[in-house]
Amino acid sequence: MMKVMTEQYGNASSIHSFGRAAKRLISSARDQISAVIDCRPEELVFTGGGTESDNLALFGIAASRAQQGKHIITTTVEHHAVQHTCQRLEKDGYEVAYLPVDRYGRIHPGQVAEAIRPDTILVSVMYANNEVGTIQPIAEIGQITRERGIAFHVDAVQALGAIPIRLSELPVDLMSFSSHKINGPQGVGALYVQRNIKLEPLQYGGLQERTRRAGTENIAGIAGFAKAAELVKREWSARTSRDEELRKTMLVELDEQIGSSRYQINGDPEHHLAHILNISFPECDTETLLMNLDMEGIAIASGSACTSGSLEPSHVLEAMHLAPELLQSAVRFSFGLGNTIEEVKITAKKIATILDRIRNRKY
């Protein structure tokens, strides 16, 4: 990225040599990323991040298929980039069905089949949840939508780099990605648009991205995204193994430090991401635990980073119908590059100290 920012100042839309060099850089990046997710390069649209990718998919399909119908299906646990977009579409006259999840945060393909109507034009289901890590049955849902000719969008922002994605094999029409989730730069993402899908753009003004996303490209960000994708493909197996080890260590340490009866894991016990661990500690409310760990230099979250500053109950956990004491004491641990076994052990010990301190105060 530094090389691009200091040496590459051409506009990819210009026809002179500097512009052509910029264009080649973008094309190369597109080739790299499409190879990681197994799609055609021309099916990849660069965006300003995962939120824009979600918005482009939902608004774009809604606009292009409005004459066919105005019914959309999604779930109660989607990221707000999808939920709030659906709410906006409702104001514009669309009808949205929000499918409920089970206590593990998962929906079942049969729910989608039952919710489909003659005027259903779009189904949007996230690949893996950003708060509890639950993985959805995307292939099975995709089979249902493809048989009925309904567009299927998948928010894969949290899944990229954590789950092997082969779009040539998945019955998915649109899929959203974000660079920073794989340790790339913030503010750049991508949307996969299957070659037969017509999509109305959100932005107008230029012919960039095959007229699907107008605006001068963020070349340095795109280059960084491509490099991150290259690294995550090369290191996927090692990263996953390390995340699983960190997760296992955290649970073993918590069992030893406080006992399994003093916490509950939120999410699917079988279908989950290795690097996300959502736990409720009923003895301590979320805000207290967050603040105490932050003072120890340990950064955790109460939910999505996009909304955690409000410290309101997570809409994902509410949708899973957690008991009040579990809902109000849930925190999310996210394991990433640089985290160590020792850090996880220290974190478990700090949690034990905080809980014991609170218990002593009560008695």
GIFENVEN-V789053 format. One record per helix or strand of 3 or more residues. SS is the DSSP state (H for helix, E for strand). FROM is the first residue (numbers start at 0). LEN is the number of residues. If there is no record, write none. Layout:
SS:FROM:LEN / SS:FROM:LEN
This chain:
H:1:6 / H:16:21 / H:40:3 / E:43:4 / H:49:15 / E:70:5 / H:79:12 / E:94:5 / H:108:7 / E:119:5 / H:137:11 / E:150:5 / E:173:5 / H:178:4 / E:188:5 / H:207:4 / H:218:39 / H:259:3 / E:263:3 / E:275:5 / H:285:10 / H:307:3 / H:314:5 / H:323:4 / E:329:5 / H:340:22
